């Protein structure tokens, strides 16, 4: 795991400026720094040592003939199997690093061949001197981030936005008002946009090519999500799912530094811990709680820790200084971000980092196995809209006193994508219209472009919602949150449920299995019976949130919504 920064400036490469931008990412890589410079090209890295702690694992790595250089952020879990293939093909290795496997893998299989073979969470940057091209590969789900800038002759890239804005200095690009409007719609800024014009996010499962001679960029996907349903019995699906979970958790236990598990007591973190405990003797598990929350998952986390013979560590926060954390949040994300669960995620990451360098988490389980309550809500509203009673429901102003006001409001929205966005708590249409005028957004701007790009009307409502979330909410909210707050404290967080094999299997499951017995995560719960107790499998989902302590209600009363509060406090929009 590390922080990457690089720049190609054929006219005036400022090395000290580039090093400063690289070192802004020191929190992502506190152990080592490295650089490689070649004819106007600077490739820099800050390293968090996880595999091969020796200097042999230092990056950038360069081939003996100096023709190919590489930097990698993240982990390639199948690197040992790929290394064996390459050794049989005649390649000699000088380290135990997965990055060296990617280096020779590019030489042997080419860019697309490498992209299709590597499994993990990663950004891979490759420079090919002979072809005079730079390449980037982002993992299939979007676990690891990459931002890039291009102004026609200079090209720069970084793991976080702050490194690019630091490098640009006084040249910092202008704010993209449409990205702010997108934030009000989604509560995050969807890829490929960033807060600034001229700076972009590389989408998940993408290859980027930059030609040094022509100064051109192209971005193409190398993998796409299939939703073709499998035709197998529920018994066979259950066996295969358990086997996949077991194998992929085991694959992600590889580490040369201490490793643990984030354990909330929910299904996802519990099954990751359970499967990991089969291979790790007395694993370390971590849990945080908050006084005044009115609810706790501590007994469930303790139950799983006992079941797995874990060395369980928990911590209870008596209070949280939100003013200090709000300032940190702005620094973590560099652009508006509306998911307040980043606060407890940061706190548990900070707590775990006192003991380990790597943790496994249960992220992704809700998107893959149908765990979010809004999937059921989306289906309900869709079914009601298509019933005889509500199919011709006219539009009318809804009095504030009317019972079930929100349901009636949603029933009036005929566009399934607009209805889903409102269900997911985008600002109401009236507020969006006001903000569009403030920001100067054209009247024909399609604020739902990110959902629309991934909406499949041939799918059932629940499956369609899962697919939209997989391509938007998961990479641009959940995984962004986890990456920023864990790396803020130098902690590598791995989500084994998001391995390619599990993702492809999950989206091939028939809907009647996913929601077996008409339950959220019904198929997953059915599959885990006998492994985890019913008190874990069939309890009500709570989610990972921090108690109000008055700060959320204060923001809402002062500004109207969390989104508007963040915009006004961080960017000065009123």
C-alpha positions in Angstrom: 0.0 0.0 0.0 1.3 3.4 -0.8 0.8 6.9 -2.2 1.6 7.6 -5.8 2.5 10.9 -7.5 4.0 11.4 -10.9 4.2 14.0 -13.6 5.3 14.3 -17.2 6.5 17.9 -18.1 8.7 17.8 -21.2 9.4 21.5 -21.0 10.1 22.3 -17.3 10.1 19.4 -14.9 10.5 20.9 -11.4 11.8 18.0 -9.3 11.6 19.7 -5.9 7.9 20.6 -6.6 7.2 17.0 -7.6 8.9 15.7 -4.5 6.8 18.0 -2.3 3.6 16.8 -3.9 4.7 13.2 -3.4 5.5 13.8 0.3 2.1 15.3 0.9 1.0 11.6 0.7 3.4 10.5 3.4 0.5 9.4 5.5 -0.3 6.7 2.9 3.4 5.6 2.9 5.3 6.4 6.0 8.0 3.7 5.7 9.9 4.7 2.5 10.0 7.2 -0.4 11.2 6.5 -3.9 11.5 8.2 -7.3 12.6 7.6 -10.8 13.3 10.4 -13.3 13.7 10.1 -17.0 13.5 12.8 -19.8 10.8 15.0 -18.2 9.1 12.2 -16.4 8.9 11.9 -12.6 7.5 8.8 -11.0 7.3 9.0 -7.2 6.0 6.8 -4.4 5.5 6.8 -0.6 5.6 3.2 0.7 3.7 1.5 3.4 5.6 -1.8 3.6 3.3 -4.9 3.7 4.9 -7.6 1.6 8.7 -7.9 1.4 9.8 -5.3 3.9 13.4 -5.2 2.6 14.8 -2.5 0.3 14.3 -5.0 -2.6 10.6 -4.1 -2.5 11.3 -0.4 -2.9 9.6 1.4 -5.8 9.6 2.6 -8.5 10.9 -0.7 -9.9 12.7 -0.6 -13.2 13.8 -3.4 -15.6 17.5 -4.1 -16.1 17.5 -2.4 -19.6 15.7 0.7 -18.1 12.9 0.3 -20.7 10.0 -0.3 -18.3 9.3 1.4 -14.9 6.4 0.7 -12.5 4.8 1.9 -9.3 1.9 0.0 -7.6 -0.5 1.2 -4.9 -2.3 -1.7 -3.2 -2.0 -5.5 -3.3 -2.0 -8.2 -5.9 -3.3 -11.2 -4.1 -2.5 -13.8 -6.8 1.0 -12.6 -7.4 2.6 -15.9 -6.2 0.8 -18.0 -8.9 1.6 -15.4 -11.5 5.2 -15.4 -10.4 5.4 -19.1 -10.9 4.2 -18.7 -14.4 6.7 -16.0 -15.1 9.6 -18.0 -13.6 8.7 -20.9 -15.9 8.9 -18.5 -18.8 12.4 -17.6 -17.8 12.1 -14.4 -15.7 14.4 -14.0 -12.7 13.1 -12.2 -9.6 15.1 -10.1 -7.1 12.5 -9.5 -4.5 9.4 -11.2 -3.0 7.2 -8.2 -4.0 4.0 -8.3 -5.9 5.1 -5.2 -7.7 7.9 -7.0 -9.4 5.4 -9.6 -10.7 3.4 -6.8 -12.3 6.6 -5.4 -13.8 7.6 -8.6 -15.6 3.9 -9.5 -16.2 3.6 -6.4 -18.3 6.6 -7.4 -20.3 5.4 -10.9 -20.8 1.6 -10.5 -21.3 1.3 -6.9 -22.3 -1.0 -4.3 -20.8 -4.4 -5.9 -21.3 -3.0 -9.4 -20.6 -1.7 -8.1 -17.2 -4.9 -6.3 -16.4 -7.0 -9.5 -17.0 -4.7 -11.7 -14.9 -4.1 -9.7 -11.7 -6.5 -10.0 -8.8 -6.6 -7.6 -5.9 -6.9 -3.9 -5.0 -4.5 -1.7 -6.9 -3.4 1.1 -9.1 -0.6 0.1 -11.4 1.4 2.8 -13.2 3.7 1.7 -16.0 6.1 3.7 -18.2 7.3 2.1 -21.4 10.3 4.0 -22.8 10.3 2.2 -26.1 6.6 3.0 -26.8 6.9 6.4 -25.1 3.6 5.7 -23.3 2.4 5.8 -19.7 -0.3 3.3 -18.6 -2.6 3.0 -15.6 -4.7 0.1 -14.4 -7.4 0.4 -11.7 -8.8 -2.6 -10.0 -12.2 -3.9 -11.1 -14.3 -2.6 -8.2 -12.5 0.7 -7.6 -11.0 0.0 -4.2 -7.8 2.0 -4.8 -8.1 5.6 -6.2 -6.3 7.5 -8.9 -6.7 11.2 -10.0 -5.1 12.6 -13.1 -4.6 16.0 -14.7 -3.9 16.9 -18.3 -3.7 20.4 -19.8 -2.6 19.6 -23.3 1.1 19.1 -22.7 1.6 18.2 -19.0 0.2 15.1 -17.5 0.2 14.3 -13.7 -1.4 11.7 -11.5 -1.8 11.0 -7.8 -3.5 8.8 -5.2 -5.3 11.8 -3.7 -6.5 15.1 -5.0 -4.4 17.1 -2.5 -1.1 16.0 -4.2 -2.3 17.4 -7.6 -3.5 20.7 -6.2 -0.3 21.1 -4.3 1.7 20.5 -7.4 -0.4 22.9 -9.4 0.0 25.5 -6.7 -1.2 28.9 -7.9 -2.4 27.2 -11.1 -5.0 25.3 -9.2 -7.9 24.7 -11.6 -11.4 26.3 -11.0 -14.2 24.5 -9.2 -16.6 22.5 -11.4 -20.0 23.7 -10.4 -21.7 20.7 -12.0 -19.6 18.4 -9.7 -21.0 20.4 -6.7 -24.5 19.9 -8.0 -23.7 16.2 -8.4 -22.7 16.1 -4.8 -26.1 17.5 -3.8 -27.7 14.7 -5.8 -25.6 11.7 -4.7 -23.8 12.9 -1.5 -20.5 12.2 -3.3 -19.0 13.2 -6.6 -19.2 10.3 -9.1 -16.2 9.3 -11.3 -14.8 10.4 -13.6 -15.5 13.9 -12.2 -13.6 15.5 -9.4 -14.3 18.9 -7.7 -12.1 20.6 -10.2 -12.2 21.1 -13.9 -9.3 19.4 -15.6 -8.8 16.8 -12.9 -10.5 13.4 -13.2 -10.8 10.1 -11.4 -9.9 7.0 -13.3 -13.1 4.8 -13.2 -13.0 1.3 -11.8 -11.9 -1.5 -14.1 -10.3 0.9 -16.5 -7.1 1.1 -18.5 -5.6 4.5 -19.2 -3.1 5.2 -22.0 -1.1 8.5 -22.2 1.1 9.1 -25.2 4.2 11.2 -24.4 4.8 12.1 -28.1 1.2 13.1 -28.9 0.1 14.2 -25.4 -3.2 12.3 -25.8 -5.2 10.3 -23.3 -7.5 7.4 -23.8 -9.5 5.5 -21.2 -11.2 2.1 -21.8 -12.8 -0.6 -19.6 -11.0 -3.9 -19.5 -13.8 -5.7 -17.5 -17.5 -5.4 -17.2 -20.1 -6.8 -14.7 -22.2 -9.7 -16.0 -25.7 -10.1 -14.5 -26.5 -13.3 -16.3 -28.2 -15.6 -13.8 -26.9 -19.0 -12.9 -29.1 -22.0 -13.3 -28.3 -24.1 -10.2 -30.1 -25.5 -7.2 -30.0 -23.4 -4.0 -28.1 -26.2 -2.3 -25.3 -26.1 -5.0 -25.2 -22.2 -4.9 -24.9 -22.4 -1.1 -21.9 -24.8 -1.3 -20.2 -22.8 -4.0 -20.7 -19.5 -2.1 -19.2 -20.8 1.2 -16.3 -22.3 -0.7 -15.6 -18.9 -2.5 -15.8 -17.0 0.8 -13.4 -19.4 2.5 -10.9 -19.3 -0.4 -10.9 -15.5 -1.0 -10.6 -14.6 2.6 -7.6 -17.0 2.9 -6.0 -15.4 -0.2 -6.1 -12.0 1.5 -4.4 -13.0 4.7 -1.0 -12.7 3.0 1.2 -10.2 4.9 4.6 -9.7 6.4 3.2 -7.4 9.1 0.6 -7.8 11.8 -3.0 -8.3 10.5 -6.4 -8.1 12.2 -10.1 -7.9 11.5 -12.7 -5.1 11.8 -15.6 -6.8 13.6 -18.9 -5.0 14.0 -20.9 -8.1 14.8 -22.9 -7.7 11.5 -23.0 -10.6 9.0 -20.3 -9.3 6.6 -17.6 -8.6 9.1 -18.5 -11.7 11.1 -18.2 -14.1 8.1 -14.8 -12.5 7.1 -13.6 -13.0 10.6 -15.0 -16.6 10.8 -13.3 -17.6 7.6 -10.0 -15.8 8.5 -9.9 -17.5 11.9 -9.6 -20.9 10.1 -6.2 -19.9 8.9 -5.1 -17.3 11.5 -4.5 -18.7 15.0 -6.3 -16.5 17.6 -6.8 -13.5 15.2 -7.0 -9.9 16.4 -10.4 -8.3 16.2 -11.4 -4.7 16.7 -14.6 -3.0 17.7 -15.5 0.5 18.8 -18.6 1.8 20.5 -20.1 5.1 21.6 -21.8 6.2 24.7 -25.2 7.9 24.2 -25.9 6.1 20.9 -28.9 4.3 22.3 -27.8 1.1 20.7 -24.7 -1.1 20.7 -23.5 -4.1 18.7 -20.8 -5.0 21.3 -22.6 -8.2 22.5 -22.7 -9.5 18.9 -19.1 -8.6 18.2 -18.1 -10.4 21.4 -20.2 -13.4 20.5 -18.3 -13.8 17.1 -15.0 -13.1 18.8 -15.7 -15.9 21.3 -16.8 -18.3 18.5 -13.6 -17.6 16.5 -11.3 -17.7 19.5 -10.2 -14.2 18.7 -8.1 -11.8 20.8 -10.8 -9.2 20.9 -10.0 -5.5 21.5 -12.8 -3.0 22.0 -12.9 0.7 22.8 -15.8 3.0 23.9 -15.8 6.7 23.0 -17.4 8.9 25.7 -17.6 11.9 23.4 -16.4 13.1 20.0 -15.1 16.6 19.3 -16.8 17.0 15.9 -15.3 20.4 15.2 -11.8 18.9 15.1 -13.0 15.8 13.1 -14.9 18.0 10.6 -11.6 19.7 9.8 -9.9 16.4 9.4 -12.7 15.2 7.2 -12.1 18.1 4.8 -8.5 17.2 4.6 -9.1 13.5 4.1 -11.4 13.8 1.1 -10.3 17.1 -0.6 -13.8 17.5 -2.0 -17.4 17.5 -0.7 -18.3 14.1 0.9 -21.6 13.5 2.7 -21.2 10.1 4.3 -21.0 10.8 8.1 -20.1 7.1 8.7 -16.5 8.2 7.8 -16.2 9.3 11.4 -16.7 5.9 13.1 -14.7 4.3 10.3 -11.8 6.7 11.1 -12.1 6.0 14.8 -12.0 2.2 14.4 -9.1 2.5 11.9 -7.1 4.7 14.3 -7.8 2.2 17.1 -6.8 -0.8 15.0 -3.6 0.9 13.8 -2.2 1.0 17.3 -1.9 -2.8 17.0 -1.7 -3.9 13.4 -0.8 -2.5 9.9 -3.4 -4.5 7.9 -7.1 -5.3 8.6 -9.8 -7.2 6.7 -13.3 -5.7 6.6 -16.8 -6.8 5.4 -17.2 -4.0 2.9 -19.2 -4.8 -0.2 -21.6 -7.4 1.3 -24.7 -5.2 1.1 -24.2 -4.4 -2.6 -23.4 -7.9 -3.6 -26.0 -9.8 -1.5 -28.9 -7.3 -1.3 -28.5 -6.0 2.2 -29.6 -2.4 2.0 -33.2 -1.7 3.2 -33.7 0.7 0.2 -33.7 -2.3 -2.1 -36.9 -3.5 -0.5 -38.3 0.0 -0.6 -37.5 0.4 -4.3 -39.3 -2.8 -5.1 -42.3 -1.8 -2.9 -42.7 1.6 -4.6 -42.2 0.1 -8.1 -44.9 -2.6 -7.3 -47.3 0.1 -5.9 -46.8 2.3 -8.9 -47.7 -0.6 -11.2 -50.8 -1.6 -9.2 -54.3 -0.5 -10.2 -54.7 1.7 -7.1 -51.7 3.9 -7.7 -50.9 3.6 -11.4 -52.8 6.8 -12.3 -51.9 8.8 -9.1 -51.9 12.5 -10.1 -49.3 15.0 -9.1 -50.4 17.3 -6.3 -48.8 19.3 -3.5 -48.3 17.2 -0.5 -49.3 18.9 2.9 -46.7 18.5 5.6 -49.3 17.0 7.9 -50.3 14.2 5.6 -49.5 10.6 6.9 -46.9 8.7 4.9 -45.9 11.9 3.1 -42.6 10.5 1.9 -44.2 7.4 0.4 -46.7 9.4 -1.5 -44.0 11.8 -2.7 -42.0 8.8 -4.1 -45.1 7.3 -5.7 -45.6 10.5 -7.7 -42.1 10.2 -9.3 -42.6 8.2 -12.5 -39.0 8.1 -13.7 -37.5 5.1 -12.0 -34.0 6.6 -11.8 -35.3 9.9 -10.4 -37.4 8.0 -7.9 -34.3 5.9 -6.8 -32.2 9.1 -6.4 -34.9 10.6 -4.1 -35.2 7.3 -2.2 -31.4 7.5 -1.7 -31.8 11.0 -0.1 -30.8 13.4 -2.8 -32.0 16.9 -2.1 -35.7 17.5 -2.9 -36.4 18.8 -6.4 -37.3 22.3 -5.1 -34.0 22.6 -3.4 -32.1 21.2 -6.3 -33.7 23.9 -8.5 -32.6 26.6 -6.1 -29.1 25.3 -6.0 -29.0 24.9 -9.8 -29.6 28.7 -10.0 -27.0 29.5 -7.4 -24.4 27.4 -9.3 -25.4 28.4 -12.8 -26.3 24.9 -13.9 -28.0 24.8 -17.3 -31.7 23.8 -17.3 -31.1 20.7 -19.5 -28.3 19.3 -17.2 -29.0 15.7 -16.4 -28.1 15.4 -12.7 -28.8 11.7 -12.7 -26.2 10.8 -15.4 -24.2 8.5 -13.1 -27.3 6.4 -12.2 -28.5 6.5 -15.7 -25.3 5.2 -17.1 -25.7 2.0 -15.1 -29.5 1.6 -15.0 -30.7 -1.6 -16.7 -34.5 -1.5 -17.2 -34.5 -5.2 -18.1 -33.6 -6.1 -14.5 -36.0 -6.4 -11.6 -36.1 -3.2 -9.4 -33.9 -4.8 -6.6 -31.3 -6.1 -9.0 -31.2 -2.9 -11.0 -30.6 -1.0 -7.7 -27.8 -3.3 -6.7 -26.1 -2.7 -10.1 -26.4 1.1 -9.8 -25.0 1.0 -6.3 -22.1 -1.3 -7.4 -21.0 1.2 -10.0 -21.6 4.5 -8.1 -22.2 4.3 -4.3 -19.7 1.5 -3.7 -16.6 2.9 -5.4 -17.4 6.6 -4.9 -18.7 6.6 -1.3 -18.0 3.3 0.6 -14.6 2.5 -0.8 -13.5 6.2 -1.0 -14.4 6.6 2.6 -12.5 3.4 3.7 -9.5 4.3 1.6 -9.1 7.9 2.9 -9.7 7.3 6.6 -7.7 4.1 6.9 -4.8 5.5 4.9 -5.0 8.7 7.0 -3.6 6.6 9.8 -1.3 4.3 7.7 -3.6 1.3 7.8 -4.3 -1.0 4.9 -7.9 -2.2 4.8 -8.8 -5.2 2.6 -12.3 -6.1 1.6 -12.2 -9.8 0.6 -15.9 -9.9 -0.3 -15.1 -7.7 -3.3 -12.7 -10.2 -4.9 -13.6 -10.7 -8.6 -14.8 -14.3 -8.2 -17.2 -13.4 -5.4 -18.5 -10.3 -7.3 -19.1 -12.3 -10.5 -20.8 -15.1 -8.5 -23.0 -12.7 -6.5 -24.3 -10.8 -9.5 -25.1 -14.1 -11.2 -27.3 -15.3 -8.4 -31.0 -15.5 -9.2 -33.1 -12.9 -7.3 -35.1 -15.6 -5.5 -31.8 -16.8 -4.0 -30.5 -13.4 -3.1 -33.7 -12.5 -1.3 -34.5 -16.0 -0.2 -37.5 -16.2 2.2 -38.2 -12.5 1.1 -35.3 -11.4 3.4 -32.5 -8.9 2.7 -29.4 -11.0 2.3 -31.7 -14.1 2.5 -29.4 -16.3 0.3 -26.3 -15.3 2.2 -28.0 -16.0 5.6 -29.2 -19.3 4.3 -25.7 -20.2 3.1 -24.1 -19.3 6.5 -26.5 -21.3 8.6 -24.5 -23.7 10.7 -21.4 -21.5 10.5 -22.7 -18.3 12.3 -25.3 -18.3 15.0 -28.9 -17.2 14.2 -28.4 -14.3 16.6 -25.9 -12.9 14.1 -27.6 -13.9 10.9 -31.1 -12.9 11.6 -30.8 -9.8 13.7 -31.9 -6.4 12.4 -29.3 -4.5 10.4 -28.0 -1.5 12.3 -25.3 0.1 10.1 -22.1 1.8 11.3 -22.9 5.3 12.5 -21.8 7.7 15.2 -24.4 9.1 17.7 -25.6 12.6 17.1 -24.2 14.3 20.2 -26.2 17.3 18.9 -24.0 18.0 15.9 -26.1 16.5 13.1 -29.3 18.1 14.3 -27.5 21.5 14.7 -26.3 21.3 11.1 -29.7 20.3 9.7 -31.4 23.1 11.7 -28.9 25.7 10.6 -28.4 24.7 6.9 -31.3 22.4 6.0 -29.2 19.2 5.2 -25.8 17.7 5.8 -25.0 18.2 2.1 -25.7 21.9 2.3 -23.9 22.3 5.6 -20.7 20.7 4.1 -20.9 22.9 1.0 -21.3 26.1 3.0 -18.7 25.3 5.7 -16.0 23.9 3.3 -16.5 25.9 0.1 -18.3 29.0 1.3 -21.4 28.4 -0.9 -24.5 30.0 0.6 
